[in-house]
């Protein structure tokens, strides 16, 4: 049985200082949850970035008996934290719907507003998380195709997070993508995406925004610039 390793605080400037969960008490389990993801070996922000270093340290700590339960993480969080971020590394499809609902309830009982998380498998092994997790789509097969896929998922009841091939303002990498210059993204069915506020507005974090709480009655399509 896979476990989520929770930490009470974070230095992640995008999310804000909120509790964060990493899928898998071992790195092998974490990577297993991601098998089949189209960006696993290309532009994955976790496995190709620095956030995996913290995951490695937590896995070592877990093996040594450290407490990474959500209860402990919530007790160590800062007062300003309003949300928890699940599956920073790994895919939440590894967990049952009941488990995710329990985390949501536990967080709310502790005074939090909810959970922010994304599954790259909304049509397959993550389908049971509809309404609890954002459905994540990437542009690897082409942006037009991705926008069509967004329409399909939205029609099925998902709220969708769609990555597009543009860099966030001020970002130097990956250089092969152009800087976002105010472009808008609308699906064939006419759903206009909202650019992730924390990527384009100074001072906004996931904690202050909350749009990616999949249970929220909010825009069905959130656009993410490459990060």
Steps between C-alpha positions, in 0.01 A plus 500: 500500500642836392516781752499877462788669680382834639705796614351796684688785334650584163736752340321467167434857389224398261288304746582706806593363840243222524502129590619285209463130429731277295375170358687197620711409799763385249611667178420182307138519614486867412626439147268200460203731555620709205551218249311585183518877543601661166734751666665265751828488310482842332374815674370367833561782749554251784713223357696745285522765772619562853182406690596134476795567732264564789311184411819296521574644845150424623524142375821457699336657804200270473730197491654630823164530672421869453133603513366619164130463576256769395400549864857582596553722194186702574615550859828647371348729237503879518186693590478662158464164321153455350549202269705183487676387183486126434721305258771759442699202377323194368141461384205484744339224295694265728243573774134407535223756482421424864856581606495834321161583650643421845791740440258768389287451811803496730631821347166677531456388859839663567376828350631466144289574192591189303751308287678601182614212282520377141486162329650441157269201455143636506382246242677195638649420839404837648139502380370423851625841619263710287368784713788469746801558276563721199541305177840592356565519124829570324571634152738226390254383233437856380311790654194465277462137599544591866224762479271241344583262784419774749151532350448126534606490863298808592192343343560196720505711816871568548662830579810513283857629533657540157871564441583714195832548313581849628741613771378699797595870502866539591581130462817420305445128471404290316628730227333303219161642604407864437416738783131544568394839365138505606379221271158355583393137469146395411374148435306409183183502713570857609638447850754773570788401723615708795878538525629380839498825702816416693695483173405845376411708807751607760423384853242234406559143618296180492423570864346840430335393174338158551374467141649151476292362784308264274194514726464876447222640282739686274629519144520153340828569319822634652799563275854436621804646331810277487660477843 
